[in-house]
C-alpha cells in the first residue's frame, strides 16, 4: 500500500513541479512583495515589512476608480450575458429550421479577432470629424441628441464597455448552454407533457435544474473573467485608461508594473492580492449558494 | 373506461439512404380495437412492430395520421395528453432526478389549475395514498438515484396514478429490471390494476410477461395487428404462423409437411389423418407439449439428448424436415425413464398441431378423422 502511494506521487511529480514553479511560487512571491515597503526596483532593496502598500493602494484615487469600474462591470455583465445567453439558447433549441445557421451566427464573435471587433465598435460608437458613429445616427433618428461614447460622459463609456463585454463573452456561453439543453433527455419533457405541465413551469422545474451544473460553471467563470477584465477596456479606450477614467483592477496592476508611472511591484502586488481576495470571496459565496440550487446527477 | 381505437394509422416521413423514394414508413396500420373497461391489455410484438407508437397515440404524445380514438365514447383524437386524463409510465421511468420521491409524485398534482386545484393537505393525502398503493411510503425523502430499479418503477407508477387517470399506460415497464424483480413487479402491476380497476395498456416484447398478467393480448407485427384475444386463446389458436412462432417458450417446432389424401405427412411418415383438407404443401407447427412418448407412435426423430428440467424433461431431437436446428418436446419425467437408442417415437396431440399455408402463413383449420 505504502509502495502504491509512492508510485502515485511519482506520477504526479511532473505536474506538481510545474504547478509549484509557475503557480504556487509566484503566488507566495507576490504575497511577500505586497508587504515589502519602499521597494526599489533598481537596487532591489526595501526598508521593511508592513501594510503600507495596502494602505497606499486603498487610498489611491485611481485604484478606487478601477475598483468601482470593475464592480460595475461585473454586476452588470455577468447576469446580463448569462441571462441573454440562456434566452438565446432556449430559443435556438426550440426552433428546427435554420438552427445551425443561427448557431453559427451567434458563435462568430468567439472566433473573431479582438482588433476586428474593436474596429466594429469604433464604427458603431466613435465620433470622428467625418461621422458620429452608427449608434448616434440611430439616436438622432429617434430624436435624441448625439453622445460621445468613447470620450464623453462616464455612463456612456461604461455602457460601451459593458455592451462590448457582454457581446464578447456571450458566444461561448451560448455554445455551452445549447449543448447542455440538447443533453436533457426528451423523455422528461414527454413525462411533463403527459402530466399537463405548462411551458413556464417546465422551464423552471425541469430545464433549469437539469442544466444547473453548466449554468453554475458559466456564472463562476463569468465572475472570475469579468473581475480580470482589462484588454476589452484597452481595445475601446486606448492604453491610458486612468486618463479615460475607465481603468480596471488588472489594468491598475499592469500600470503599476510597466507603464510610465511604473516600477512599483509592491503596489502592484498589493492590488493583485486585493483582487485575489475579492475573487476568492465571491467564488466561495457562489459555491455556498450553489449547494442548494445546483443538481449534479 | 372503455377505449375504442378506430382505423388508427400512423405514418412517419421516410428518410435515409436505402429509402430513395422517400416513402412513408407506416408504424401503425389500420388498428381497430375496443378495449373493455377495467381490463389489462398487453401490446406484444418484436421491436419495431409499432406497439410503442400505438401507446404514444393513445397517450396523445403523437397524433395519428388517420383514424380516431374514443375514451368512453368521447373523441379524444385531437386532445392534448393532459386533457385525456392518461397516466404514463415510461420505459426508463423518467423520474426527475433533482426532485425527491415525494416531489416527483406530487409534480402532476401541482399542474392542476382552476377548480381542480388542490390544497397542500389534499396533495399530501393523495401522494401518501399513491405511495401506499405501490408500497413506497417509507421512501418519500429519497432522491431517485438512491433507489433500486424496482423502487424507481414503483415511484413512476405512483406518479402516474396520483392524478387518478382514466387510463394507465406502461411502456416496457419491466425491461429495465432483472429477472427476479421482473416476476415480482409484474405481479405487482397486476395487483395494482385489480385494486384500482383502471383500464391499463402495457407494451412489451416479452411474451411471458404479456401472457402472464394480461386479460387480453394484442400481437403486432410491422404495424399490423396479427391477433387479439385472451392469452390462452391466442396461444391455443394462433391465427397465423407469426403468432404461433412468437408465443410460447420453448418456441413452437416447425416442419415442412404436406397433406395427401387426408393424411398429414412429415417426411415420409403419416403423423395425423385429417378430414376436409385438400392436398397441399403446408407448414406444420407442433407445440413442445404436443408430443407424447410412445413405442408405436407415428413420428420418428433422431434422439440427441434429454434435458432434465426437474418436473419435466425436454427431449432434444433432430428431424430432416424440421425448420429449426433441433426439436424440443416436453414430456413427463416418468415417461422417459427407458429412453435409449438412436431414435425416439412420438404420438401427437392433435390440438397442439397447427397447419399453416406455405405462401401466406395463414392458419389452415382441420379436424382429425
HADDOCK unambig.tbl for C-alpha pairs under 7 A between the chains (distance, minus, plus):
assign (segid A and resid 187 and name CA) (segid B and resid 94 and name CA) 6.15 0.50 0.50
assign (segid A and resid 188 and name CA) (segid B and resid 94 and name CA) 5.55 0.50 0.50
assign (segid A and resid 191 and name CA) (segid B and resid 94 and name CA) 6.70 0.50 0.50
assign (segid A and resid 193 and name CA) (segid B and resid 81 and name CA) 6.73 0.50 0.50
assign (segid A and resid 193 and name CA) (segid B and resid 82 and name CA) 6.93 0.50 0.50
assign (segid A and resid 194 and name CA) (segid B and resid 81 and name CA) 4.92 0.50 0.50
assign (segid A and resid 194 and name CA) (segid B and resid 82 and name CA) 5.30 0.50 0.50
assign (segid A and resid 195 and name CA) (segid B and resid 82 and name CA) 5.64 0.50 0.50
assign (segid A and resid 195 and name CA) (segid B and resid 108 and name CA) 5.04 0.50 0.50
assign (segid A and resid 196 and name CA) (segid B and resid 82 and name CA) 4.49 0.50 0.50
assign (segid A and resid 196 and name CA) (segid B and resid 111 and name CA) 6.21 0.50 0.50
assign (segid A and resid 197 and name CA) (segid B and resid 111 and name CA) 5.54 0.50 0.50
assign (segid A and resid 209 and name CA) (segid B and resid 98 and name CA) 6.86 0.50 0.50
assign (segid A and resid 295 and name CA) (segid B and resid 98 and name CA) 5.96 0.50 0.50
assign (segid A and resid 297 and name CA) (segid B and resid 97 and name CA) 6.85 0.50 0.50
